[in-house]
């Protein structure tokens, strides 16, 4: 958790709160976590 906090620029306490069950983290927090974990998100249009 300490490394993830360093990689995201967030405090450990903030990460624990954001990842707690029932938490509703902000979008920018989720993006920081995703990037720090080395994950890429891609959006594609839904087909109708």
Secondary structure, DSSP 8 states (H G I E B T S, - for coil): -HHHHHHHT--HHHHHHHHSTT----HHHHHHHHHHTT----------
